[in-house]
Amino acid sequence: MSDTKILLDENEIPTHWYNVIADMPNPPAAVLGPDGNPVTPDALTAIFPMSVVEQEVSTERWIPIPEKVREIYRLWRPSPLYRARRLEEALGTPAKIYYKNEGVSPAGSHKPNSAIAQAFYNKEAGINRLVTETGAGQWGSSLALAGQMFNMEVRIYMVKVSYDQKPFRRSMMQTWGAEVFPSPTDMTESGRKALATDPDNPGSLGIAISEAVEEAASRKDTNYALGSVLNHVILHQTVIGLEAKKQFEKAGDYPDMIFAPCGGGSNFAGVAFPFLADKAAGKDISLVAVEPASCPTLTRGHYAYDFGDSVGLTPLMKMYTLGHDFMPPGIHAGGLRYHGDNVLVSQLYDEGIIDAIAVPQLATFEAGVQFARTEGIIPAPESNHAIRACIDEALRCKESGEAKTLFFNLSGHGHFDMASYDKYFSGDLEDYEYPEAAIHEALDHLPKVR
Ligand SMILES: *Cc1c(COP(=O)(O)O)cnc(C)c1O
């Protein structure tokens, strides 16, 4: 067996997802309705199937993965774990660097891990139509793929600026049979409201979520699917970390530190939470969420109740937030521009169990290019954040002579993001530090809870 690429057999795809709630020191903060009282599961079934709602609040440690879902996972899972020997050599570090390649899925990222599961549960509940939003197009293409696998109709509200800038992501969704509209549209109340204030509104993830949720809530035959943030999404993503644990066992190694890019928290939680079970049992391991300096949700946001969308249609979640009306600067890691974070990720960060750092944009592309030139794979701009943080740690190890084992999640490939690389090479990319004043201002707009 090669010790550069550590593979598992198809039958080693996990049979259960791991639910971190079972190993958290405190129960998760309740999700609240508009009246300030905890939302009941019933309230969520207007837009989600009951099986998904149950997963959202489950306290069971292990949740079985349906055989039909595992069967589709086989198209690309188990994903390979690599030892990045050429990168280690280029850095001259005594540290060992490993990465898990989630870019091998048909859509090119980790997102199908949840899209397939969500489509399955909706189909099982008799739903044949799904709506969602997408920013850069990673989630939209994953749900389009999943819809196709289960013969379902999929409609996608795509943030207008990305719709115009990423025509090939749009074509991908169309290839997999989905309908795609530039958001804000005039098809929903939320969209019309956004257009009334600004006819040239470039859109945002928050507005697109409002449009999709509004449509799902207004139609009995239609449900909503979200690509990050919610507990059931991060649950589905734990296949990444569960596989990685088996792969480290095969390699006879174990990570000291894990890095993953963090937008809504799903790939970070997916790779890190299965290791948190070991940490809860006394193992010394640090789990580091890496976010952009331009959207520093965990590192500079407020830990408070806030809406998940910009209009205020969703229940209130206690999370790190930059404010639901946050207008993200146009950085080139579209998947990391969300104003909030998953409730469990937020709480574990607040309790000091996981760590977070923010990195500036230019340095992330520099790291991504170094990775591509040594390991060969061109990473998604989101993944470059984890690579940056991992390389920085490897360079610290070089200074100190420590031979740490470092592990990062390569959440996706960058084949549809070459326009961003282009900007980087032509010197048109800039660093952007989210202003302190905007962070203070967000406090005034947070919903008042009791
Ligand atoms: C969506 C996305 C992310 C960020 O989303 P999380 O839910 O935080 O994982 C990171 N990397 C890639 C490639 C993505 O598509």
The ligand as an ORCA input file, in Angstrom:
! r2SCAN-3c Opt
* xyz 0 1
  C     -19.769     25.726      0.553
  C     -18.334     25.465      0.629
  C     -17.592     25.735      1.801
  C     -18.175     26.399      3.017
  O     -19.329     25.851      3.544
  P     -19.346     25.076      4.929
  O     -20.753     24.766      5.181
  O     -18.745     25.975      5.964
  O     -18.529     23.856      4.725
  C     -16.252     25.404      1.820
  N     -15.653     24.855      0.741
  C     -16.334     24.587     -0.399
  C     -15.607     23.990     -1.558
  C     -17.682     24.884     -0.491
  O     -18.348     24.625     -1.608
*
